[in-house]
Amino acid sequence: MADQLESAQVTELVKLVHSKAVSPVELSELFLDRIGAYDGRIGAFCTVDEDQVREQARRAEQAQMRGDMGPLHGVPLGVKDLIFTRDLRTTGGSEIYSGFIPDEDDVVVERVRRAGAVILGKTNTAEFGFSANQTANKLFGATRNPWDLDRSPGGSSGGSAAAVAAGLAPAAIASDGGGSVRIPSSLCGLYGIKPTFGRIPLYPGCRDGRFPGLNGWESLEHIGPMTRSVADAALLMDVMSGPDSRDRHSLRFPNSPSHFLRQLAEDKRDLSGLRIAWSSDWAGEEQVSPDVRSAFERAVIQLQSLGCEVFEDAPDRPASRDTLGALVALDADPGALRDLVEKYEADVSPRFKSMLSKDWSYLELANATRMRQAMYASASEFFRRYDAFVTPTVPFTALPLGAEGPESFDCSRGGEAARAIIGFCYPFNITGNPAASIPCGLDTEGLPIGMQIVADLNRDDLVLRVSAAYESQSPLIGTPAGAVPGFGA
């Protein structure tokens, strides 16, 4: 039974708990045991309070006996260390907040708790989310990719990805300000979705000015699930979605119960009538490894076999990586952050100090806002012609630990190689479009490759529909954790 449970999907675990075939206590003990056995080599979790986990599980078991169960009842989840958790340390990967214990949950954590989930612990992140290549910080060290322990899971949600890929948690909640759900999902062979901006509210994370560093990325950050199936992501989105007045960016229309999961169950696994645009290199603007290009183009053929029309095309991309950087700066509180750095200089990473040292001019920031407007208009026009857009998620597979980018990449194309990793992802943080990464193959070294699926604003259902249709043909989604190299039962 344990072998089956460690690799089971969330939807399967919910059925087992609701039928009383498995208890929440049994599930929590299984995953605590796996964390104890394997996480010393991976570094996926940075804070686990076993007493809290067991108390949550006992309460969930009591509710199970009464028949009072929610849609995630008894399911253990990892939560990224940038997302606030009541009475559980939240550091943002920074020594500045090494002892910070919030007195309230983020909205998304409130919702999954209310649905019956058990919070296993906090998953490692790059300091304040400022890295897409690596998940490492001075406080907890580096997270390793379970597919190859000498490689990175990507960032900044690498701890969440590594936890799910290694079977240390059945799913995890993460955040994505420039690709941080999709990039680690691609590099760790998972399904990860960034919903339409505002669909899943944020507060106090990214919203509360009392917490410099933890309150950044306000206009770019999306919360999303990282799972081993599309249905699991749909279930988590149902629980996490819906308006909240504490988040001024929260979408105001109500969320129907089980909307995404129910619709997914009703969809036929074909894509007839859809027009899907694709580009393996964003009209020549991105350099892509041969293995990634081949796997992605095979995936496009597979999509076409499901009944859609495919067209090689891509939206104009007026917003550059520098645009993203300027928008991040606009969302930050540089005065308060510089005060923190001055006060805690020895505790702050050189990378973060370097980011803060740039003096942005008014014209640079104004131009970034103008480029955001242009990128939004470009995407809006594009999705009037096409139902979806697919690209590689990441132009290469998992990097060696500590590497900033692949040495083989020509830095003159698309900027520094270290920035190449976000090339396909960041535009849709600027626009807020829903976007997912789904596994679409392996490279010659056996490392996962992801395909990004994007749709128009508020068409999260369409991203899930295309994902589920592709998943029905894909052997990678739902791969048992025991099949991940180095992590057998």
Secondary structure, DSSP 8 states (H G I E B T S, - for coil): -HHHHHT--HHHHHHHHHTTSS-HHHHHHHHHHHHHHHHHHH--EEE--HHHHHHHHHHHHHHHHHT---TTTT-EEEEETTS--TTS---TT-GGGTT---SS--HHHHHHHHTT-EEEEEE--SGGG--SS--EETTTEE--BTTBTTB---SSSHHHHHHHHTTS-S-EEEEESSSTTHHHHHHHT-EEEE-STTSS---STTT-TTSTTTT--TTT-EEEEEESSHHHHHHHHHHH-S--TT-TTS--S---TTHHHHHHHHS-S--TT-EEEE-SSTTTTS---HHHHHHHHHHHHHHHHTT-EEEE--------HHHHHHHHHHHS-HHHHHHHHHHTGGGS-HHHHHHHH----HHHHHHHHHHHHHHHHHHHHHHHH-SEEEEESSSS---BTT-SS-TTS-TTSSS-GGGGGGTTTTHHHHH---EEEEEEEE-TTS-EEEEEEEESTT-HHHHHHHHHHHHTT-SSTT--GGGSTT---
